[in-house]
Amino acid sequence: MAVEDRRKRRSRKVLREAFLSLVLERGYASITVEDITERADLGRATFYTHYTDKSALLDQIVTDLIEEMQRRLEPLFEVSGQAFTGKAVLALFQHAAEERDAYRVVLRGEGDGRALRRFVEDRSAAAAKAFAERAAAQGAELRVAAEVLARAWVGELLITMSWWLESEPAMSAEEIAAQLLDLSLRGRFWASGFDGEPPAATARKSGA
């Protein structure tokens, strides 16, 4: 049984790697199950033992990413007296670096964007819950709806991550997480090099 389990894990791993490499080379729409099995050097019967079609394989990849990400983030999103620490962002970028090809396929919107939509919806729901719970734990009240706050954060994060993975800039996961933390804590006005409060905020306070 142990040998059989290892064989199954190996087959799924090889199929996953073949699928990701082909999608990155040719695009999801143009590849077939036969292409995947040929690249993996496995028979079609082996593929259908694990997946009904290439869509099911992509769905499983997204499921694996979400589950592993949640496993890593759950301890960091626990309700505590801490505000933003940047640890969750760092964990996300470290995971993306480890699963670079899978993230690139998802973030490119391969598979008619279904995988990306599922990924965004899952992360947005998790972030909205975390923001609301953190505010409640600290006796604060959200000034922006949790859903809006979460989607703005997730959108900003994933667009930055996509650029980081595709262009391979000379910036480590730690460096980019630190910059995103500064942006979250200090805002775009500060990040753009200005001091003091944004003009709009000053105008609101003065009633202008």
C-alpha positions as CSV (number, residue, x, y, z in Angstrom):
1,M,0.0,0.0,0.0
2,A,2.9,2.4,0.8
3,V,4.5,1.7,-2.5
4,E,1.2,2.3,-4.3
5,D,0.7,5.6,-2.5
6,R,4.2,6.7,-3.4
7,R,3.5,5.8,-7.0
8,K,0.3,7.8,-7.0
9,R,1.9,10.8,-5.5
10,R,4.7,10.6,-8.0
11,S,2.3,10.4,-10.9
12,R,0.3,13.4,-9.7
13,K,3.5,15.4,-9.2
14,V,4.8,14.6,-12.7
15,L,1.4,15.4,-14.3
16,R,1.2,18.7,-12.4
17,E,4.7,19.7,-13.5
18,A,4.0,18.7,-17.1
19,F,0.8,20.7,-17.1
20,L,2.3,23.8,-15.6
21,S,5.2,23.9,-17.9
22,L,3.0,23.4,-21.0
23,V,0.5,26.1,-19.9
24,L,3.4,28.6,-19.4
25,E,4.8,27.7,-22.8
26,R,1.7,27.5,-24.9
27,G,-1.3,28.7,-22.9
28,Y,-4.1,26.6,-21.3
29,A,-6.5,26.6,-24.2
30,S,-4.0,25.1,-26.7
31,I,-2.9,22.0,-24.7
32,T,-4.6,18.6,-24.5
33,V,-4.5,15.7,-22.2
34,E,-2.3,13.9,-24.7
35,D,0.2,16.8,-24.6
36,I,0.3,16.5,-20.8
37,T,0.8,12.8,-20.7
38,E,3.5,12.9,-23.5
39,R,5.4,15.6,-21.5
40,A,5.0,13.6,-18.3
41,D,6.0,10.3,-20.1
42,L,2.9,8.6,-18.7
43,G,-0.1,6.9,-20.3
44,R,-3.5,8.5,-20.8
45,A,-5.0,5.9,-18.5
46,T,-2.7,7.1,-15.7
47,F,-4.0,10.7,-16.2
48,Y,-7.6,9.6,-16.1
49,T,-6.9,7.6,-12.9
50,H,-6.3,10.9,-11.2
51,Y,-8.3,13.6,-13.1
52,T,-11.3,13.7,-15.4
53,D,-9.8,16.4,-17.6
54,K,-7.3,19.2,-17.7
55,S,-9.8,21.5,-16.0
56,A,-9.9,19.1,-13.0
57,L,-6.1,19.2,-12.8
58,L,-6.1,23.0,-12.7
59,D,-8.8,23.0,-10.1
60,Q,-6.7,20.6,-8.0
61,I,-3.7,22.9,-8.3
62,V,-5.7,25.8,-7.0
63,T,-7.1,23.7,-4.2
64,D,-3.6,22.7,-3.2
65,L,-2.4,26.3,-3.2
66,I,-5.3,27.6,-1.1
67,E,-5.0,24.8,1.4
68,E,-1.3,25.2,1.9
69,M,-1.5,28.9,2.0
70,Q,-4.3,28.8,4.6
71,R,-2.2,26.3,6.7
72,R,0.6,28.8,6.8
73,L,-1.6,31.9,7.3
74,E,-4.0,30.6,9.9
75,P,-1.6,31.1,12.9
76,L,-0.8,34.6,11.7
77,F,-4.4,35.6,11.2
78,E,-5.4,34.5,14.7
79,V,-7.1,37.2,16.7
80,S,-4.6,39.0,18.8
81,G,-3.7,42.4,20.2
82,Q,-1.3,43.0,17.3
83,A,-2.0,45.2,14.3
84,F,-0.4,44.6,10.9
85,T,3.0,43.0,11.3
86,G,3.7,42.1,7.6
87,K,4.2,38.4,8.6
88,A,1.2,37.2,6.5
89,V,2.4,39.1,3.4
90,L,5.9,37.6,3.8
91,A,4.4,34.1,4.1
92,L,2.4,34.7,1.0
93,F,5.4,35.8,-1.1
94,Q,7.5,33.0,0.3
95,H,4.8,30.5,-0.7
96,A,4.6,32.1,-4.2
97,A,8.3,31.8,-4.6
98,E,8.2,28.1,-3.7
99,E,5.3,27.5,-6.1
100,R,6.3,30.0,-8.7
101,D,4.9,28.2,-11.8
102,A,1.6,27.4,-10.2
103,Y,1.1,31.0,-9.1
104,R,2.1,32.3,-12.5
105,V,-0.5,30.1,-14.2
106,V,-3.2,31.2,-11.8
107,L,-2.4,34.9,-11.7
108,R,-2.2,35.0,-15.5
109,G,-5.9,34.0,-15.6
110,E,-5.3,30.7,-17.5
111,G,-8.3,28.5,-17.9
112,D,-10.8,31.3,-18.8
113,G,-9.9,33.1,-15.5
114,R,-11.9,30.6,-13.4
115,A,-8.9,29.6,-11.3
116,L,-8.0,33.2,-10.7
117,R,-11.6,34.1,-9.7
118,R,-11.7,31.2,-7.3
119,F,-8.3,32.2,-5.8
120,V,-9.4,35.9,-5.4
121,E,-12.7,35.0,-3.9
122,D,-11.1,32.7,-1.4
123,R,-8.4,35.1,-0.3
124,S,-10.9,38.0,-0.2
125,A,-13.2,36.1,2.1
126,A,-10.3,35.1,4.4
127,A,-9.0,38.6,4.5
128,A,-12.4,40.2,5.2
129,K,-12.9,37.8,8.1
130,A,-9.4,38.5,9.5
131,F,-9.8,42.3,9.2
132,A,-13.2,42.2,11.0
133,E,-12.0,40.0,13.7
134,R,-8.8,42.0,14.3
135,A,-10.8,45.2,14.6
136,A,-13.3,43.7,17.0
137,A,-10.5,42.2,19.1
138,Q,-8.9,45.7,19.5
139,G,-12.2,47.5,20.1
140,A,-11.9,49.3,16.8
141,E,-14.6,49.9,14.1
142,L,-13.8,49.5,10.4
143,R,-14.1,52.8,8.5
144,V,-14.4,50.9,5.2
145,A,-16.6,47.9,4.6
146,A,-14.6,44.7,5.3
147,E,-15.4,43.4,1.8
148,V,-14.1,46.5,0.2
149,L,-11.0,46.6,2.4
150,A,-10.3,43.0,1.7
151,R,-10.6,43.2,-2.0
152,A,-8.5,46.3,-2.2
153,W,-5.8,44.6,-0.2
154,V,-6.0,41.3,-2.1
155,G,-6.0,43.1,-5.5
156,E,-3.0,45.2,-4.6
157,L,-1.2,42.2,-3.3
158,L,-1.8,39.8,-6.2
159,I,-1.0,42.4,-8.9
160,T,2.3,43.1,-7.1
161,M,3.0,39.4,-6.7
162,S,2.3,38.8,-10.4
163,W,4.8,41.5,-11.4
164,W,7.3,40.1,-9.0
165,L,7.0,36.5,-10.2
166,E,7.0,37.4,-13.9
167,S,9.7,40.0,-14.0
168,E,12.0,38.6,-11.3
169,P,13.0,42.0,-10.0
170,A,16.1,42.3,-7.7
171,M,13.9,42.3,-4.6
172,S,13.6,39.5,-2.1
173,A,10.3,38.3,-0.5
174,E,11.4,40.0,2.7
175,E,12.1,43.3,1.0
176,I,8.9,43.4,-0.9
177,A,6.9,42.4,2.2
178,A,8.5,45.2,4.2
179,Q,7.6,47.8,1.5
180,L,4.0,46.6,1.4
181,L,3.9,46.8,5.2
182,D,5.0,50.4,5.0
183,L,2.4,51.1,2.4
184,S,-0.3,49.5,4.6
185,L,0.7,51.4,7.7
186,R,1.7,54.8,6.3
187,G,-0.4,55.1,3.1
188,R,0.3,56.1,-0.5
189,F,0.7,59.8,0.4
190,W,3.7,59.0,2.6
191,A,4.9,56.3,0.1
192,S,4.9,59.0,-2.7
193,G,7.5,61.0,-0.7
194,F,5.2,63.6,0.9
195,D,5.1,64.6,4.5
196,G,2.2,65.5,6.7
197,E,-1.4,64.7,5.9
198,P,-2.8,64.5,2.3
199,P,-4.5,67.7,1.2
200,A,-7.9,66.1,1.0
201,A,-7.7,65.0,4.6
202,T,-6.6,68.5,5.7
203,A,-9.6,70.0,3.7
204,R,-12.0,67.7,5.3
205,K,-10.8,68.6,8.8
206,S,-11.1,72.3,8.0
207,G,-14.5,71.9,6.4
208,A,-13.3,73.3,3.1
